[in-house]
Amino acid sequence: MASKLSVTSHRADILGLRYVYPVISRRAGGLSIGVNFNTNNTCNWRCVYCQVQNLTVGVAPALDFALLEQELHSVLADVLQSDFYDRFEVAPDKRVIKDIAIAGNGEPTSLAEFPDAIAKIAEVATQQKRVSRQ
């Protein structure tokens, strides 16, 4: 049995993936697909409100675009075409993808390939939207 997704459980490792993870967002009011570029817990900022533990100064590592694409396709397909919401015990009123959020363990814009990564995410989301309509 999978773990329950809730507004208090934002485990980035819940699916065992490197970049992509699902969370129930209080602000968005539904499912948010998180994408973490800072898998090395580094950041070039010192935000007083930061909650990332063991954060070090630095930038995001190089992005594995093929892996990001595969993970995002997989998670979106799981949510849109399988029993994802039941497996993760998502409340009926939260069973909608509200956004794909660039978040995670550090400042995502420190990724050197940031514009390309955003374009890849948009491409995958558009492809999955087409598939789910068929």
N, CA, C and O atoms as a printed pandas DataFrame, in Angstrom:
     atom_number atom_name residue_name chain_id  residue_number  x_coord  y_coord  z_coord
0              1         N          MET        A               1    0.838   -1.179    0.000
1              2        CA          MET        A               1    0.000    0.000    0.000
2              3         C          MET        A               1    0.883    1.243    0.000
3              4         O          MET        A               1    1.867    1.307    0.737
4              5         N          ALA        A               2    0.543    2.206   -0.805
5              6        CA          ALA        A               2    1.283    3.456   -0.887
6              7         C          ALA        A               2    0.986    4.323    0.339
7              8         O          ALA        A               2    0.022    4.079    1.064
8              9         N          SER        A               3    1.811    5.317    0.554
9             10        CA          SER        A               3    1.571    6.270    1.623
10            11         C          SER        A               3    0.423    7.186    1.237
11            12         O          SER        A               3    0.140    7.398    0.058
12            13         N          LYS        A               4   -0.225    7.718    2.249
13            14        CA          LYS        A               4   -1.318    8.653    2.005
14            15         C          LYS        A               4   -0.743   10.029    1.694
15            16         O          LYS        A               4    0.160   10.505    2.382
16            17         N          LEU        A               5   -1.277   10.669    0.644
17            18        CA          LEU        A               5   -0.894   12.046    0.332
18            19         C          LEU        A               5   -1.836   12.977    1.079
19            20         O          LEU        A               5   -3.051   12.781    1.066
20            21         N          SER        A               6   -1.279   13.978    1.723
21            22        CA          SER        A               6   -2.087   14.972    2.419
22            23         C          SER        A               6   -1.340   16.298    2.422
23            24         O          SER        A               6   -0.188   16.373    1.994
24            25         N          VAL        A               7   -1.999   17.332    2.902
25            26        CA          VAL        A               7   -1.351   18.642    2.940
26            27         C          VAL        A               7   -0.219   18.704    3.955
27            28         O          VAL        A               7    0.560   19.657    3.950
28            29         N          THR        A               8   -0.117   17.707    4.824
29            30        CA          THR        A               8    0.974   17.695    5.803
30            31         C          THR        A               8    2.087   16.720    5.443
31            32         O          THR        A               8    3.086   16.636    6.158
32            33         N          SER        A               9    1.931   15.981    4.347
33            34        CA          SER        A               9    2.941   15.021    3.924
34            35         C          SER        A               9    3.487   15.413    2.558
35            36         O          SER        A               9    2.850   15.164    1.534
36            37         N          HIS        A              10    4.657   16.020    2.544
37            38        CA          HIS        A              10    5.275   16.480    1.300
38            39         C          HIS        A              10    6.613   15.788    1.071
39            40         O          HIS        A              10    7.624   16.444    0.819
40            41         N          ARG        A              11    6.614   14.476    1.158
41            42        CA          ARG        A              11    7.846   13.705    0.987
42            43         C          ARG        A              11    8.253   13.659   -0.488
43            44         O          ARG        A              11    7.528   13.113   -1.320
44            45         N          ALA        A              12    9.384   14.221   -0.799
45            46        CA          ALA        A              12    9.874   14.209   -2.179
46            47         C          ALA        A              12   10.299   12.822   -2.626
47            48         O          ALA        A              12   10.450   12.583   -3.824
48            49         N          ASP        A              13   10.494   11.902   -1.689
49            50        CA          ASP        A              13   10.935   10.555   -2.037
50            51         C          ASP        A              13    9.783    9.543   -2.090
51            52         O          ASP        A              13   10.030    8.340   -2.176
52            53         N          ILE        A              14    8.563    9.999   -2.043
53            54        CA          ILE        A              14    7.410    9.104   -1.923
54            55         C          ILE        A              14    7.294    8.108   -3.081
55            56         O          ILE        A              14    6.784    7.002   -2.898
56            57         N          LEU        A              15    7.761    8.492   -4.263
57            58        CA          LEU        A              15    7.711    7.593   -5.418
58            59         C          LEU        A              15    9.070    6.966   -5.723
59            60         O          LEU        A              15    9.179    6.117   -6.608
60            61         N          GLY        A              16   10.096    7.380   -4.999
61            62        CA          GLY        A              16   11.432    6.840   -5.236
62            63         C          GLY        A              16   12.072    7.383   -6.502
63            64         O          GLY        A              16   12.966    6.752   -7.066
64            65         N          LEU        A              17   11.625    8.545   -6.952
65            66        CA          LEU        A              17   12.169    9.144   -8.174
66            67         C          LEU        A              17   13.197   10.214   -7.827
67            68         O          LEU        A              17   13.287   10.653   -6.680
68            69         N          ARG        A              18   13.955   10.620   -8.807
69            70        CA          ARG        A              18   14.998   11.627   -8.568
70            71         C          ARG        A              18   14.455   13.051   -8.620
71            72         O          ARG        A              18   14.780   13.864   -7.755
72            73         N          TYR        A              19   13.633   13.365   -9.621
73            74        CA          TYR        A              19   13.197   14.738   -9.838
74            75         C          TYR        A              19   11.731   15.017   -9.505
75            76         O          TYR        A              19   11.415   16.112   -9.039
76            77         N          VAL        A              20   10.843   14.077   -9.727
77            78        CA          VAL        A              20    9.404   14.335   -9.713
78            79         C          VAL        A              20    8.739   13.681   -8.503
79            80         O          VAL        A              20    9.040   12.543   -8.145
80            81         N          TYR        A              21    7.827   14.432   -7.883
81            82        CA          TYR        A              21    7.106   13.924   -6.717
82            83         C          TYR        A              21    5.734   14.605   -6.617
83            84         O          TYR        A              21    5.586   15.767   -6.993
84            85         N          PRO        A              22    4.733   13.872   -6.108
85            86        CA          PRO        A              22    3.401   14.459   -5.944
86            87         C          PRO        A              22    3.190   14.973   -4.516
87            88         O          PRO        A              22    3.700   14.390   -3.559
88            89         N          VAL        A              23    2.444   16.054   -4.384
89            90        CA          VAL        A              23    2.025   16.552   -3.071
90            91         C          VAL        A              23    0.606   17.091   -3.189
91            92         O          VAL        A              23    0.169   17.490   -4.269
92            93         N          ILE        A              24   -0.102   17.100   -2.078
93            94        CA          ILE        A              24   -1.390   17.778   -2.024
94            95         C          ILE        A              24   -1.105   19.180   -1.509
95            96         O          ILE        A              24   -0.592   19.355   -0.403
96            97         N          SER        A              25   -1.439   20.165   -2.308
97            98        CA          SER        A              25   -1.125   21.551   -1.993
98            99         C          SER        A              25   -2.300   22.250   -1.302
99           100         O          SER        A              25   -3.419   22.272   -1.816
100          101         N          ARG        A              26   -2.021   22.814   -0.140
101          102        CA          ARG        A              26   -3.042   23.613    0.550
102          103         C          ARG        A              26   -3.430   24.814   -0.292
103          104         O          ARG        A              26   -4.613   25.105   -0.465
104          105         N          ARG        A              27   -2.440   25.504   -0.811
105          106        CA          ARG        A              27   -2.709   26.733   -1.569
106          107         C          ARG        A              27   -3.452   26.470   -2.864
107          108         O          ARG        A              27   -4.385   27.195   -3.210
108          109         N          ALA        A              28   -3.041   25.436   -3.581
109          110        CA          ALA        A              28   -3.669   25.150   -4.874
110          111         C          ALA        A              28   -4.989   24.397   -4.718
111          112         O          ALA        A              28   -5.852   24.472   -5.593
112          113         N          GLY        A              29   -5.150   23.682   -3.624
113          114        CA          GLY        A              29   -6.384   22.954   -3.385
114          115         C          GLY        A              29   -6.510   21.657   -4.155
115          116         O          GLY        A              29   -7.615   21.245   -4.508
116          117         N          GLY        A              30   -5.391   21.013   -4.417
117          118        CA          GLY        A              30   -5.406   19.741   -5.128
118          119         C          GLY        A              30   -4.005   19.204   -5.287
119          120         O          GLY        A              30   -3.099   19.538   -4.523
120          121         N          LEU        A              31   -3.843   18.360   -6.299
121          122        CA          LEU        A              31   -2.560   17.709   -6.534
122          123         C          LEU        A              31   -1.591   18.647   -7.240
123          124         O          LEU        A              31   -1.924   19.263   -8.253
124          125         N          SER        A              32   -0.402   18.742   -6.694
125          126        CA          SER        A              32    0.683   19.493   -7.303
126          127         C          SER        A              32    1.783   18.493   -7.635
127          128         O          SER        A              32    2.190   17.704   -6.782
128          129         N          ILE        A              33    2.257   18.529   -8.862
129          130        CA          ILE        A              33    3.367   17.680   -9.271
130          131         C          ILE        A              33    4.638   18.504   -9.086
131          132         O          ILE        A              33    4.872   19.470   -9.812
132          133         N          GLY        A              34    5.447   18.118   -8.119
133          134        CA          GLY        A              34    6.667   18.851   -7.832
134          135         C          GLY        A              34    7.816   18.378   -8.700
135          136         O          GLY        A              34    7.926   17.196   -9.025
136          137         N          VAL        A              35    8.670   19.321   -9.070
137          138        CA          VAL        A              35    9.899   19.011   -9.802
138          139         C          VAL        A              35   11.046   19.661   -9.032
139          140         O          VAL        A              35   11.047   20.871   -8.805
140          141         N          ASN        A              36   12.017   18.849   -8.637
141          142        CA          ASN        A              36   13.150   19.306   -7.842
142          143         C          ASN        A              36   14.417   19.283   -8.689
143          144         O          ASN        A              36   14.913   18.210   -9.032
144          145         N          PHE        A              37   14.940   20.448   -9.025
145          146        CA          PHE        A              37   16.202   20.537   -9.764
146          147         C          PHE        A              37   17.403   20.450   -8.827
147          148         O          PHE        A              37   18.492   20.074   -9.261
148          149         N          ASN        A              38   17.226   20.790   -7.552
149          150        CA          ASN        A              38   18.326   20.853   -6.600
150          151         C          ASN        A              38   18.423   19.554   -5.794
151          152         O          ASN        A              38   18.231   19.540   -4.578
152          153         N          THR        A              39   18.720   18.485   -6.493
153          154        CA          THR        A              39   18.809   17.172   -5.847
154          155         C          THR        A              39   20.029   17.056   -4.936
155          156         O          THR        A              39   20.169   16.072   -4.209
156          157         N          ASN        A              40   20.897   18.039   -4.970
157          158        CA          ASN        A              40   22.095   18.042   -4.130
158          159         C          ASN        A              40   21.967   18.963   -2.915
159          160         O          ASN        A              40   22.956   19.223   -2.230
160          161         N          ASN        A              41   20.751   19.458   -2.643
161          162        CA          ASN        A              41   20.492   20.338   -1.489
162          163         C          ASN        A              41   21.402   21.565   -1.469
163          164         O          ASN        A              41   21.933   21.938   -0.422
164          165         N          THR        A              42   21.575   22.185   -2.632
165          166        CA          THR        A              42   22.388   23.393   -2.679
166          167         C          THR        A              42   21.551   24.577   -3.134
167          168         O          THR        A              42   20.561   24.431   -3.851
168          169         N          CYS        A              43   21.971   25.730   -2.702
169          170        CA          CYS        A              43   21.248   26.955   -3.031
170          171         C          CYS        A              43   22.221   28.122   -3.020
171          172         O          CYS        A              43   23.208   28.120   -2.285
172          173         N          ASN        A              44   21.931   29.106   -3.836
173          174        CA          ASN        A              44   22.776   30.292   -3.880
174          175         C          ASN        A              44   22.135   31.468   -3.134
175          176         O          ASN        A              44   22.595   32.602   -3.259
176          177         N          TRP        A              45   21.089   31.207   -2.368
177          178        CA          TRP        A              45   20.401   32.213   -1.569
178          179         C          TRP        A              45   20.494   31.827   -0.097
179          180         O          TRP        A              45   20.952   30.738    0.249
180          181         N          ARG        A              46   20.056   32.729    0.749
181          182        CA          ARG        A              46   19.987   32.453    2.192
182          183         C          ARG        A              46   18.647   32.959    2.733
183          184         O          ARG        A              46   18.611   33.839    3.593
184          185         N          CYS        A              47   17.572   32.408    2.235
185          186        CA          CYS        A              47   16.235   32.853    2.617
186          187         C          CYS        A              47   15.963   32.518    4.081
187          188         O          CYS        A              47   16.184   31.386    4.512
188          189         N          VAL        A              48   15.489   33.490    4.840
189          190        CA          VAL        A              48   15.246   33.284    6.265
190          191         C          VAL        A              48   14.119   32.290    6.508
191          192         O          VAL        A              48   14.051   31.703    7.588
192          193         N          TYR        A              49   13.247   32.087    5.552
193          194        CA          TYR        A              49   12.114   31.181    5.729
194          195         C          TYR        A              49   12.386   29.768    5.206
195          196         O          TYR        A              49   11.498   28.917    5.266
196          197         N          CYS        A              50   13.578   29.500    4.703
197          198        CA          CYS        A              50   13.894   28.206    4.104
198          199         C          CYS        A              50   13.740   27.074    5.112
199          200         O          CYS        A              50   14.170   27.181    6.260
200          201         N          GLN        A              51   13.109   25.974    4.655
201          202        CA          GLN        A              51   12.892   24.819    5.515
202          203         C          GLN        A              51   13.702   23.598    5.088
203          204         O          GLN        A              51   13.519   22.518    5.649
204          205         N          VAL        A              52   14.590   23.744    4.113
205          206        CA          VAL        A              52   15.389   22.622    3.641
206          207         C          VAL        A              52   16.511   22.370    4.637
207          208         O          VAL        A              52   17.324   23.249    4.924
208          209         N          GLN        A              53   16.532   21.157    5.151
209          210        CA          GLN        A              53   17.562   20.800    6.124
210          211         C          GLN        A              53   18.874   20.488    5.412
211          212         O          GLN        A              53   18.881   19.965    4.298
212          213         N          ASN        A              54   19.981   20.815    6.070
213          214        CA          ASN        A              54   21.329   20.532    5.566
214          215         C          ASN        A              54   21.610   21.176    4.212
215          216         O          ASN        A              54   22.333   20.609    3.393
216          217         N          LEU        A              55   21.047   22.348    3.976
217          218        CA          LEU        A              55   21.268   23.082    2.740
218          219         C          LEU        A              55   22.682   23.657    2.732
219          220         O          LEU        A              55   23.141   24.198    3.737
220          221         N          THR        A              56   23.366   23.539    1.601
221          222        CA          THR        A              56   24.698   24.111    1.467
222          223         C          THR        A              56   24.702   25.125    0.336
223          224         O          THR        A              56   23.825   25.105   -0.528
224          225         N          VAL        A              57   25.676   26.000    0.342
225          226        CA          VAL        A              57   25.790   27.017   -0.691
226          227         C          VAL        A              57   26.283   26.370   -1.973
227          228         O          VAL        A              57   27.249   25.606   -1.961
228          229         N          GLY        A              58   25.622   26.674   -3.069
229          230        CA          GLY        A              58   26.003   26.123   -4.355
230          231         C          GLY        A              58   24.873   26.248   -5.351
231          232         O          GLY        A              58   23.887   26.944   -5.106
232          233         N          VAL        A              59   25.018   25.574   -6.471
233          234        CA          VAL        A              59   24.013   25.617   -7.530
234          235         C          VAL        A              59   23.519   24.205   -7.825
235          236         O          VAL        A              59   24.119   23.216   -7.402
236          237         N          ALA        A              60   22.425   24.135   -8.553
237          238        CA          ALA        A              60   21.849   22.845   -8.930
238          239         C          ALA        A              60   22.823   22.079   -9.821
239          240         O          ALA        A              60   23.543   22.685  -10.615
240          241         N          PRO        A              61   22.852   20.755   -9.695
241          242        CA          PRO        A              61   23.707   19.949  -10.568
242          243         C          PRO        A              61   23.147   19.907  -11.986
243          244         O          PRO        A              61   22.002   20.294  -12.219
244          245         N          ALA        A              62   23.947   19.442  -12.918
245          246        CA          ALA        A              62   23.475   19.279  -14.300
246          247         C          ALA        A              62   22.233   18.390  -14.295
247          248         O          ALA        A              62   22.137   17.446  -13.511
248          249         N          LEU        A              63   21.304   18.698  -15.161
249          250        CA          LEU        A              63   20.031   17.989  -15.221
250          251         C          LEU        A              63   20.094   16.851  -16.230
251          252         O          LEU        A              63   20.589   17.016  -17.345
252          253         N          ASP        A              64   19.590   15.703  -15.823
253          254        CA          ASP        A              64   19.451   14.559  -16.720
254          255         C          ASP        A              64   18.086   14.702  -17.401
255          256         O          ASP        A              64   17.071   14.256  -16.867
256          257         N          PHE        A              65   18.070   15.323  -18.573
257          258        CA          PHE        A              65   16.819   15.637  -19.267
258          259         C          PHE        A              65   16.024   14.387  -19.613
259          260         O          PHE        A              65   14.797   14.390  -19.517
260          261         N          ALA        A              66   16.700   13.324  -20.013
261          262        CA          ALA        A              66   15.995   12.085  -20.360
262          263         C          ALA        A              66   15.294   11.513  -19.130
263          264         O          ALA        A              66   14.158   11.047  -19.223
264          265         N          LEU        A              67   15.959   11.545  -17.990
265          266        CA          LEU        A              67   15.355   11.031  -16.763
266          267         C          LEU        A              67   14.188   11.915  -16.316
267          268         O          LEU        A              67   13.140   11.403  -15.923
268          269         N          LEU        A              68   14.364   13.233  -16.374
269          270        CA          LEU        A              68   13.276   14.147  -16.033
270          271         C          LEU        A              68   12.060   13.872  -16.909
271          272         O          LEU        A              68   10.939   13.782  -16.408
272          273         N          GLU        A              69   12.275   13.739  -18.204
273          274        CA          GLU        A              69   11.177   13.479  -19.131
274          275         C          GLU        A              69   10.481   12.157  -18.795
275          276         O          GLU        A              69    9.252   12.095  -18.754
276          277         N          GLN        A              70   11.260   11.111  -18.557
277          278        CA          GLN        A              70   10.690    9.795  -18.246
278          279         C          GLN        A              70    9.883    9.848  -16.956
279          280         O          GLN        A              70    8.766    9.333  -16.903
280          281         N          GLU        A              71   10.439   10.468  -15.910
281          282        CA          GLU        A              71    9.740   10.538  -14.631
282          283         C          GLU        A              71    8.444   11.327  -14.739
283          284         O          GLU        A              71    7.412   10.909  -14.213
284          285         N          LEU        A              72    8.495   12.457  -15.412
285          286        CA          LEU        A              72    7.304   13.293  -15.531
286          287         C          LEU        A              72    6.220   12.598  -16.351
287          288         O          LEU        A              72    5.049   12.625  -15.975
288          289         N          HIS        A              73    6.599   11.975  -17.467
289          290        CA          HIS        A              73    5.631   11.197  -18.251
290          291         C          HIS        A              73    5.005   10.115  -17.380
291          292         O          HIS        A              73    3.787    9.935  -17.384
292          293         N          SER        A              74    5.827    9.409  -16.647
293          294        CA          SER        A              74    5.361    8.303  -15.829
294          295         C          SER        A              74    4.376    8.759  -14.753
295          296         O          SER        A              74    3.319    8.153  -14.579
296          297         N          VAL        A              75    4.716    9.809  -14.045
297          298        CA          VAL        A              75    3.852   10.292  -12.968
298          299         C          VAL        A              75    2.546   10.840  -13.532
299          300         O          VAL        A              75    1.472   10.542  -13.010
300          301         N          LEU        A              76    2.629   11.634  -14.586
301          302        CA          LEU        A              76    1.400   12.185  -15.170
302          303         C          LEU        A              76    0.500   11.074  -15.704
303          304         O          LEU        A              76   -0.716   11.122  -15.515
304          305         N          ALA        A              77    1.073   10.088  -16.359
305          306        CA          ALA        A              77    0.277    8.964  -16.861
306          307         C          ALA        A              77   -0.351    8.201  -15.700
307          308         O          ALA        A              77   -1.509    7.790  -15.778
308          309         N          ASP        A              78    0.402    8.011  -14.635
309          310        CA          ASP        A              78   -0.115    7.305  -13.462
310          311         C          ASP        A              78   -1.318    8.046  -12.888
311          312         O          ASP        A              78   -2.343    7.437  -12.579
312          313         N          VAL        A              79   -1.188    9.350  -12.749
313          314        CA          VAL        A              79   -2.276   10.149  -12.184
314          315         C          VAL        A              79   -3.486   10.161  -13.118
315          316         O          VAL        A              79   -4.619    9.987  -12.670
316          317         N          LEU        A              80   -3.248   10.365  -14.400
317          318        CA          LEU        A              80   -4.345   10.544  -15.350
318          319         C          LEU        A              80   -4.996    9.251  -15.826
319          320         O          LEU        A              80   -6.153    9.259  -16.246
320          321         N          GLN        A              81   -4.254    8.129  -15.762
321          322        CA          GLN        A              81   -4.754    6.918  -16.404
322          323         C          GLN        A              81   -4.785    5.685  -15.508
323          324         O          GLN        A              81   -4.997    4.581  -16.008
324          325         N          SER        A              82   -4.582    5.835  -14.210
325          326        CA          SER        A              82   -4.577    4.648  -13.352
326          327         C          SER        A              82   -5.300    4.935  -12.037
327          328         O          SER        A              82   -6.087    5.877  -11.941
328          329         N          ASP        A              83   -5.026    4.122  -11.043
329          330        CA          ASP        A              83   -5.679    4.244   -9.737
330          331         C          ASP        A              83   -4.836    5.049   -8.739
331          332         O          ASP        A              83   -4.917    4.816   -7.533
332          333         N          PHE        A              84   -4.040    5.981   -9.230
333          334        CA          PHE        A              84   -3.150    6.784   -8.400
334          335         C          PHE        A              84   -3.867    7.362   -7.180
335          336         O          PHE        A              84   -3.395    7.200   -6.055
336          337         N          TYR        A              85   -4.996    8.030   -7.389
337          338        CA          TYR        A              85   -5.699    8.701   -6.290
338          339         C          TYR        A              85   -6.159    7.712   -5.219
339          340         O          TYR        A              85   -6.132    8.029   -4.030
340          341         N          ASP        A              86   -6.576    6.532   -5.629
341          342        CA          ASP        A              86   -6.977    5.511   -4.662
342          343         C          ASP        A              86   -5.770    4.965   -3.903
343          344         O          ASP        A              86   -5.818    4.814   -2.682
344          345         N          ARG        A              87   -4.687    4.669   -4.625
345          346        CA          ARG        A              87   -3.484    4.121   -3.978
346          347         C          ARG        A              87   -2.924    5.063   -2.922
347          348         O          ARG        A              87   -2.435    4.619   -1.883
348          349         N          PHE        A              88   -2.999    6.366   -3.190
349          350        CA          PHE        A              88   -2.433    7.348   -2.273
350          351         C          PHE        A              88   -3.493    7.991   -1.384
351          352         O          PHE        A              88   -3.235    8.985   -0.706
352          353         N          GLU        A              89   -4.694    7.404   -1.399
353          354        CA          GLU        A              89   -5.784    7.841   -0.524
354          355         C          GLU        A              89   -6.023    9.351   -0.578
355          356         O          GLU        A              89   -6.143   10.011    0.454
356          357         N          VAL        A              90   -6.088    9.878   -1.787
357          358        CA          VAL        A              90   -6.321   11.311   -1.969
358          359         C          VAL        A              90   -7.813   11.587   -1.797
359          360         O          VAL        A              90   -8.657   10.905   -2.378
360          361         N          ALA        A              91   -8.116   12.585   -1.001
361          362        CA          ALA        A              91   -9.509   12.953   -0.757
362          363         C          ALA        A              91  -10.202   13.288   -2.084
363          364         O          ALA        A              91   -9.582   13.876   -2.970
364          365         N          PRO        A              92  -11.463   12.925   -2.223
365          366        CA          PRO        A              92  -12.178   13.152   -3.490
366          367         C          PRO        A              92  -12.140   14.596   -3.986
367          368         O          PRO        A              92  -12.058   14.827   -5.192
368          369         N          ASP        A              93  -12.197   15.563   -3.082
369          370        CA          ASP        A              93  -12.194   16.968   -3.513
370          371         C          ASP        A              93  -10.811   17.474   -3.920
371          372         O          ASP        A              93  -10.684   18.620   -4.352
372          373         N          LYS        A              94   -9.773   16.645   -3.792
373          374        CA          LYS        A              94   -8.402   17.028   -4.162
374          375         C          LYS        A              94   -7.904   16.274   -5.388
375          376         O          LYS        A              94   -6.728   16.374   -5.737
376          377         N          ARG        A              95   -8.774   15.526   -6.041
377          378        CA          ARG        A              95   -8.375   14.656   -7.152
378          379         C          ARG        A              95   -8.342   15.394   -8.489
379          380         O          ARG        A              95   -9.069   15.066   -9.427
380          381         N          VAL        A              96   -7.490   16.383   -8.539
381          382        CA          VAL        A              96   -7.284   17.145   -9.769
382          383         C          VAL        A              96   -5.861   17.707   -9.754
383          384         O          VAL        A              96   -5.396   18.215   -8.733
384          385         N          ILE        A              97   -5.181   17.610  -10.888
385          386        CA          ILE        A              97   -3.842   18.212  -10.984
386          387         C          ILE        A              97   -4.021   19.719  -11.086
387          388         O          ILE        A              97   -4.613   20.220  -12.043
388          389         N          LYS        A              98   -3.518   20.423  -10.118
389          390        CA          LYS        A              98   -3.623   21.881  -10.098
390          391         C          LYS        A              98   -2.436   22.561  -10.767
391          392         O          LYS        A              98   -2.583   23.619  -11.380
392          393         N          ASP        A              99   -1.248   21.948  -10.646
393          394        CA          ASP        A              99   -0.069   22.585  -11.234
394          395         C          ASP        A              99    1.107   21.624  -11.285
395          396         O          ASP        A              99    1.095   20.553  -10.678
396          397         N          ILE        A             100    2.101   22.035  -12.014
397          398        CA          ILE        A             100    3.425   21.416  -11.953
398          399         C          ILE        A             100    4.304   22.501  -11.353
399          400         O          ILE        A             100    4.537   23.540  -11.971
400          401         N          ALA        A             101    4.787   22.249  -10.146
401          402        CA          ALA        A             101    5.522   23.260   -9.393
402          403         C          ALA        A             101    7.016   22.985   -9.429
403          404         O          ALA        A             101    7.468   21.879   -9.132
404          405         N          ILE        A             102    7.760   23.993   -9.792
405          406        CA          ILE        A             102    9.218   23.897   -9.743
406          407         C          ILE        A             102    9.598   24.264   -8.315
407          408         O          ILE        A             102    9.582   25.436   -7.940
408          409         N          ALA        A             103    9.936   23.260   -7.530
409          410        CA          ALA        A             103   10.203   23.451   -6.114
410          411         C          ALA        A             103   11.308   22.491   -5.711
411          412         O          ALA        A             103   12.026   21.970   -6.566
412          413         N          GLY        A             104   11.446   22.261   -4.437
413          414        CA          GLY        A             104   12.406   21.270   -4.010
414          415         C          GLY        A             104   13.418   21.782   -3.029
415          416         O          GLY        A             104   13.115   22.624   -2.183
416          417         N          ASN        A             105   14.638   21.267   -3.144
417          418        CA          ASN        A             105   15.667   21.489   -2.135
418          419         C          ASN        A             105   16.697   22.531   -2.545
419          420         O          ASN        A             105   17.886   22.222   -2.616
420          421         N          GLY        A             106   16.273   23.736   -2.812
421          422        CA          GLY        A             106   17.189   24.810   -3.180
422          423         C          GLY        A             106   16.555   25.733   -4.193
423          424         O          GLY        A             106   15.373   25.597   -4.509
424          425         N          GLU        A             107   17.322   26.660   -4.700
425          426        CA          GLU        A             107   16.829   27.642   -5.668
426          427         C          GLU        A             107   16.863   27.046   -7.074
427          428         O          GLU        A             107   17.946   26.847   -7.624
428          429         N          PRO        A             108   15.700   26.756   -7.669
429          430        CA          PRO        A             108   15.677   26.087   -8.969
430          431         C          PRO        A             108   16.283   26.904  -10.111
431          432         O          PRO        A             108   16.778   26.332  -11.082
432          433         N          THR        A             109   16.249   28.230  -10.004
433          434        CA          THR        A             109   16.807   29.034  -11.092
434          435         C          THR        A             109   18.329   29.002  -11.127
435          436         O          THR        A             109   18.940   29.579  -12.026
436          437         N          SER        A             110   18.952   28.327  -10.150
437          438        CA          SER        A             110   20.406   28.167  -10.208
438          439         C          SER        A             110   20.806   27.086  -11.211
439          440         O          SER        A             110   21.989   26.923  -11.510
440          441         N          LEU        A             111   19.828   26.349  -11.729
441          442        CA          LEU        A             111   20.089   25.338  -12.749
442          443         C          LEU        A             111   20.550   26.034  -14.033
443          444         O          LEU        A             111   19.847   26.899  -14.555
444          445         N          ALA        A             112   21.709   25.665  -14.534
445          446        CA          ALA        A             112   22.249   26.306  -15.743
446          447         C          ALA        A             112   21.305   26.171  -16.936
447          448         O          ALA        A             112   21.198   27.083  -17.755
448          449         N          GLU        A             113   20.625   25.032  -17.030
449          450        CA          GLU        A             113   19.729   24.766  -18.161
450          451         C          GLU        A             113   18.275   25.096  -17.828
451          452         O          GLU        A             113   17.368   24.484  -18.392
452          453         N          PHE        A             114   18.032   26.044  -16.928
453          454        CA          PHE        A             114   16.683   26.335  -16.450
454          455         C          PHE        A             114   15.680   26.571  -17.592
455          456         O          PHE        A             114   14.623   25.941  -17.584
456          457         N          PRO        A             115   15.954   27.436  -18.563
457          458        CA          PRO        A             115   14.968   27.648  -19.641
458          459         C          PRO        A             115   14.661   26.364  -20.419
459          460         O          PRO        A             115   13.511   26.119  -20.782
460          461         N          ASP        A             116   15.672   25.558  -20.671
461          462        CA          ASP        A             116   15.463   24.294  -21.382
462          463         C          ASP        A             116   14.648   23.312  -20.546
463          464         O          ASP        A             116   13.830   22.563  -21.080
464          465         N          ALA        A             117   14.873   23.319  -19.243
465          466        CA          ALA        A             117   14.126   22.426  -18.352
466          467         C          ALA        A             117   12.646   22.815  -18.325
467          468         O          ALA        A             117   11.776   21.944  -18.352
468          469         N          ILE        A             118   12.364   24.091  -18.274
469          470        CA          ILE        A             118   10.971   24.559  -18.291
470          471         C          ILE        A             118   10.315   24.179  -19.610
471          472         O          ILE        A             118    9.160   23.753  -19.629
472          473         N          ALA        A             119   11.034   24.328  -20.704
473          474        CA          ALA        A             119   10.498   23.942  -22.018
474          475         C          ALA        A             119   10.209   22.441  -22.062
475          476         O          ALA        A             119    9.194   22.027  -22.623
476          477         N          LYS        A             120   11.081   21.628  -21.484
477          478        CA          LYS        A             120   10.872   20.178  -21.463
478          479         C          LYS        A             120    9.636   19.825  -20.632
479          480         O          LYS        A             120    8.845   18.972  -21.034
480          481         N          ILE        A             121    9.468   20.464  -19.495
481          482        CA          ILE        A             121    8.299   20.216  -18.653
482          483         C          ILE        A             121    7.024   20.582  -19.404
483          484         O          ILE        A             121    6.043   19.839  -19.364
484          485         N          ALA        A             122    7.034   21.721  -20.088
485          486        CA          ALA        A             122    5.863   22.141  -20.868
486          487         C          ALA        A             122    5.568   21.153  -21.992
487          488         O          ALA        A             122    4.406   20.846  -22.260
488          489         N          GLU        A             123    6.599   20.659  -22.639
489          490        CA          GLU        A             123    6.433   19.683  -23.722
490          491         C          GLU        A             123    5.791   18.395  -23.201
491          492         O          GLU        A             123    4.847   17.883  -23.803
492          493         N          VAL        A             124    6.292   17.881  -22.100
493          494        CA          VAL        A             124    5.757   16.642  -21.532
494          495         C          VAL        A             124    4.311   16.841  -21.077
495          496         O          VAL        A             124    3.460   15.987  -21.325
496          497         N          ALA        A             125    4.033   17.955  -20.419
497          498        CA          ALA        A             125    2.669   18.222  -19.948
498          499         C          ALA        A             125    1.699   18.312  -21.118
499          500         O          ALA        A             125    0.579   17.805  -21.041
500          501         N          THR        A             126    2.119   18.947  -22.185
501          502        CA          THR        A             126    1.276   19.065  -23.376
502          503         C          THR        A             126    1.028   17.698  -24.008
503          504         O          THR        A             126   -0.095   17.398  -24.414
504          505         N          GLN        A             127    2.055   16.879  -24.092
505          506        CA          GLN        A             127    1.902   15.520  -24.636
506          507         C          GLN        A             127    0.939   14.701  -23.791
507          508         O          GLN        A             127    0.069   14.020  -24.334
508          509         N          GLN        A             128    1.077   14.757  -22.484
509          510        CA          GLN        A             128    0.210   13.983  -21.596
510          511         C          GLN        A             128   -1.229   14.480  -21.664
511          512         O          GLN        A             128   -2.167   13.688  -21.570
512          513         N          LYS        A             129   -1.402   15.769  -21.824
513          514        CA          LYS        A             129   -2.754   16.331  -21.948
514          515         C          LYS        A             129   -3.434   15.775  -23.195
515          516         O          LYS        A             129   -4.613   15.422  -23.158
516          517         N          ARG        A             130   -2.690   15.698  -24.301
517          518        CA          ARG        A             130   -3.234   15.135  -25.546
518          519         C          ARG        A             130   -3.613   13.657  -25.359
519          520         O          ARG        A             130   -4.687   13.225  -25.776
520          521         N          VAL        A             131   -2.718   12.896  -24.728
521          522        CA          VAL        A             131   -2.954   11.466  -24.520
522          523         C          VAL        A             131   -4.185   11.245  -23.647
523          524         O          VAL        A             131   -5.000   10.366  -23.931
524          525         N          SER        A             132   -4.324   12.038  -22.585
525          526        CA          SER        A             132   -5.440   11.837  -21.655
526          527         C          SER        A             132   -6.782   12.194  -22.283
527          528         O          SER        A             132   -7.818   11.724  -21.812
528          529         N          ARG        A             133   -6.792   12.999  -23.317
529          530        CA          ARG        A             133   -8.033   13.362  -24.011
530          531         C          ARG        A             133   -8.489   12.296  -24.986
531          532         O          ARG        A             133   -9.649   12.279  -25.397
532          533         N          GLN        A             134   -7.582   11.404  -25.358
533          534        CA          GLN        A             134   -7.917   10.368  -26.359
534          535         C          GLN        A             134   -8.716    9.246  -25.764
535          536         O          GLN        A             134   -9.075    8.303  -26.469
